Amino acid sequence: MAPLADLPSQLVKDMDKHTPMHPLPEEIQKMPREETICKFCGVSYLILHEFKLLEEKIKAMEKELQFYQGSADREKQLQEDLRRLSQELEQNKTDSESRTKRLSATLLQLEKREDELQMLTNELKQYKEDVKASHSQQELLREKVAKQQSHLTKTSSLLRFLQSDQNQIKKYIKETFENFVAYNKEIYNQVQEMLKSYSSGRF
């Protein structure tokens, strides 16, 4: 398609190359000029005919020019659309790079959080194992304390029994000792009486 600036020269070239759709007969075209001139206006019939043809050609060229003008407008609109799409593409590219960076940063944070979660999971597992071991130790201690409590109860019972026997033994020893002292005193008194009697000549 020729640029709009070249349309006038192009139009002249097309007019020079123009071949009438209904050319005049050759004998009329070869007629002397004075025979083709209108007696009223003085214009040659051939010139009027050519003007008519040129007028039709100009109308056709005007339509073609309008078409080209519309094409230029469409081309301008397409160029504008292309420029806008290029800007949008560049913006989308920038946004995509930005989103890619943000996504990469988010993925790194996610991996970090996953590592932290794994560490917490391991710690929780270890804590559960420690609690289980503590419960086992606590159960063993509870059983040991129960056994010791049972032994202590038996020992306390035995001690109370022994204390009761000890009190009875002490009481028995005290009574026996008191009886022994009283018996010795009585014997002593009897001996003294016997000595007195012996001394006084009663024997």
C-alpha positions as CSV (number, residue, x, y, z in Angstrom):
1,M,0.0,0.0,0.0
2,A,1.4,3.4,-1.0
3,P,1.9,6.1,1.7
4,L,-0.7,8.9,1.9
5,A,1.9,11.5,1.0
6,D,2.5,9.7,-2.4
7,L,-1.2,9.4,-3.3
8,P,-1.4,12.6,-5.5
9,S,1.6,11.5,-7.7
10,Q,0.2,8.0,-7.7
11,L,-3.2,9.4,-8.8
12,V,-1.5,11.2,-11.7
13,K,0.3,8.1,-12.8
14,D,-3.0,6.1,-12.7
15,M,-4.7,8.8,-14.8
16,D,-1.9,8.7,-17.4
17,K,-2.3,5.0,-17.6
18,H,-6.1,5.2,-17.7
19,T,-7.9,3.4,-20.5
20,P,-11.5,4.5,-21.0
21,M,-14.0,1.7,-20.5
22,H,-15.9,3.0,-23.6
23,P,-13.4,4.7,-25.8
24,L,-14.6,6.8,-28.7
25,P,-14.3,5.3,-32.1
26,E,-11.0,5.8,-33.7
27,E,-12.4,7.8,-36.6
28,I,-14.0,10.2,-34.2
29,Q,-10.7,10.5,-32.3
30,K,-9.0,11.4,-35.6
31,M,-11.5,14.0,-36.6
32,P,-10.2,17.6,-37.0
33,R,-10.4,19.7,-33.9
34,E,-12.8,22.2,-35.5
35,E,-15.3,19.4,-36.2
36,T,-15.3,18.3,-32.5
37,I,-15.8,21.8,-31.0
38,C,-19.3,22.6,-29.7
39,K,-20.8,25.6,-31.5
40,F,-22.3,26.9,-28.3
41,C,-19.6,26.6,-25.7
42,G,-16.5,26.2,-27.8
43,V,-15.3,23.1,-26.0
44,S,-14.3,20.0,-27.8
45,Y,-16.6,17.0,-27.5
46,L,-13.6,14.9,-27.0
47,I,-12.4,17.0,-24.1
48,L,-15.8,16.9,-22.5
49,H,-15.8,13.1,-23.0
50,E,-12.3,12.9,-21.4
51,F,-13.4,15.2,-18.6
52,K,-16.4,12.9,-18.0
53,L,-14.1,9.9,-17.9
54,L,-11.6,11.8,-15.6
55,E,-14.5,12.7,-13.3
56,E,-15.5,9.1,-13.0
57,K,-11.9,8.1,-12.4
58,I,-11.5,10.8,-9.8
59,K,-14.6,9.6,-8.0
60,A,-13.2,6.1,-8.0
61,M,-9.8,7.3,-6.8
62,E,-11.6,9.3,-4.1
63,K,-13.3,6.1,-2.9
64,E,-9.9,4.4,-3.0
65,L,-8.3,7.3,-1.2
66,Q,-11.0,7.1,1.5
67,F,-10.3,3.4,1.8
68,Y,-6.6,4.0,2.1
69,Q,-7.3,6.8,4.6
70,G,-9.4,4.3,6.6
71,S,-6.6,1.8,6.3
72,A,-4.2,4.4,7.6
73,D,-6.5,5.1,10.5
74,R,-6.8,1.4,11.1
75,E,-3.0,1.1,10.9
76,K,-2.6,4.0,13.3
77,Q,-5.1,2.3,15.7
78,L,-3.3,-1.0,15.2
79,Q,0.1,0.7,16.0
80,E,-1.5,2.3,19.1
81,D,-2.9,-1.1,20.1
82,L,0.5,-2.7,19.5
83,R,2.2,0.0,21.6
84,R,-0.4,-0.5,24.3
85,L,0.0,-4.2,24.2
86,S,3.8,-3.9,24.2
87,Q,3.5,-1.7,27.3
88,E,1.1,-4.2,28.9
89,L,3.5,-7.0,28.0
90,E,6.4,-5.2,29.5
91,Q,4.3,-4.4,32.6
92,N,3.2,-8.0,32.9
93,K,6.8,-9.1,32.5
94,T,7.8,-6.7,35.3
95,D,4.9,-7.9,37.4
96,S,5.7,-11.5,36.6
97,E,9.4,-11.0,37.7
98,S,8.2,-9.2,40.9
99,R,5.7,-12.0,41.6
100,T,8.4,-14.6,40.9
101,K,10.7,-12.9,43.4
102,R,7.9,-12.7,45.9
103,L,7.0,-16.4,45.2
104,S,10.7,-17.4,45.7
105,A,10.8,-15.4,49.0
106,T,7.6,-17.0,50.1
107,L,8.9,-20.5,49.2
108,L,12.1,-19.8,51.2
109,Q,9.9,-18.7,54.2
110,L,7.8,-21.8,53.7
111,E,10.8,-24.1,53.7
112,K,12.1,-22.3,56.8
113,R,8.7,-22.8,58.5
114,E,8.7,-26.5,57.5
115,D,12.1,-26.9,59.0
116,E,10.9,-25.2,62.2
117,L,7.8,-27.4,62.2
118,Q,10.0,-30.5,61.8
119,M,12.2,-29.4,64.7
120,L,9.1,-28.8,66.8
121,T,7.7,-32.1,65.8
122,N,10.9,-33.9,66.8
123,E,11.0,-31.9,70.1
124,L,7.4,-32.9,70.8
125,K,8.1,-36.5,70.0
126,Q,11.1,-36.4,72.4
127,Y,9.0,-34.7,75.0
128,K,6.3,-37.4,74.7
129,E,9.0,-40.1,75.1
130,D,10.4,-38.3,78.1
131,V,6.9,-38.0,79.6
132,K,6.3,-41.7,79.0
133,A,9.6,-42.5,80.6
134,S,8.8,-40.2,83.5
135,H,5.4,-42.0,83.9
136,S,7.2,-45.3,83.9
137,Q,9.6,-44.1,86.5
138,Q,6.8,-42.6,88.5
139,E,4.9,-45.9,88.3
140,L,8.0,-47.7,89.5
141,L,8.5,-45.2,92.3
142,R,4.8,-45.5,93.2
143,E,5.2,-49.3,93.5
144,K,8.4,-48.9,95.5
145,V,6.7,-46.3,97.8
146,A,3.7,-48.7,98.2
147,K,6.1,-51.5,99.2
148,Q,8.0,-49.2,101.6
149,Q,4.7,-48.0,103.0
150,S,3.6,-51.6,103.5
151,H,6.9,-52.4,105.2
152,L,6.6,-49.3,107.3
153,T,3.1,-50.2,108.3
154,K,4.2,-53.7,109.3
155,T,7.2,-52.3,111.1
156,S,5.0,-49.7,113.0
157,S,2.7,-52.5,114.0
158,L,5.5,-54.6,115.2
159,L,7.0,-51.6,117.0
160,R,3.8,-50.9,118.8
161,F,3.5,-54.6,119.7
162,L,7.1,-54.6,121.0
163,Q,6.4,-51.3,122.9
164,S,3.4,-52.9,124.5
165,D,5.4,-56.0,125.5
166,Q,8.2,-53.7,126.7
167,N,5.8,-51.9,128.9
168,Q,4.5,-55.1,130.3
169,I,8.1,-56.4,130.8
170,K,9.0,-53.1,132.5
171,K,6.0,-53.4,134.7
172,Y,6.8,-57.0,135.5
173,I,10.4,-56.2,136.3
174,K,9.4,-53.3,138.5
175,E,6.9,-55.4,140.4
176,T,9.4,-58.2,140.7
177,F,12.1,-55.7,141.9
178,E,9.7,-54.2,144.4
179,N,8.7,-57.6,145.6
180,F,12.4,-58.6,145.8
181,V,13.2,-55.4,147.8
182,A,10.2,-56.0,150.1
183,Y,11.3,-59.7,150.5
184,N,14.9,-58.7,151.2
185,K,13.7,-56.1,153.7
186,E,11.6,-58.6,155.4
187,I,14.5,-61.1,155.5
188,Y,16.7,-58.4,156.8
189,N,14.3,-57.5,159.5
190,Q,14.0,-61.2,160.4
191,V,17.7,-61.5,160.6
192,Q,18.0,-58.5,162.7
193,E,15.4,-59.9,165.0
194,M,17.2,-63.1,165.2
195,L,20.4,-61.4,165.9
196,K,18.8,-59.4,168.7
197,S,17.3,-62.5,170.1
198,Y,20.6,-64.3,169.9
199,S,22.3,-61.4,171.6
200,S,19.8,-61.3,174.4
201,G,20.2,-65.0,175.1
202,R,16.9,-66.2,173.9
203,F,18.5,-69.1,172.1
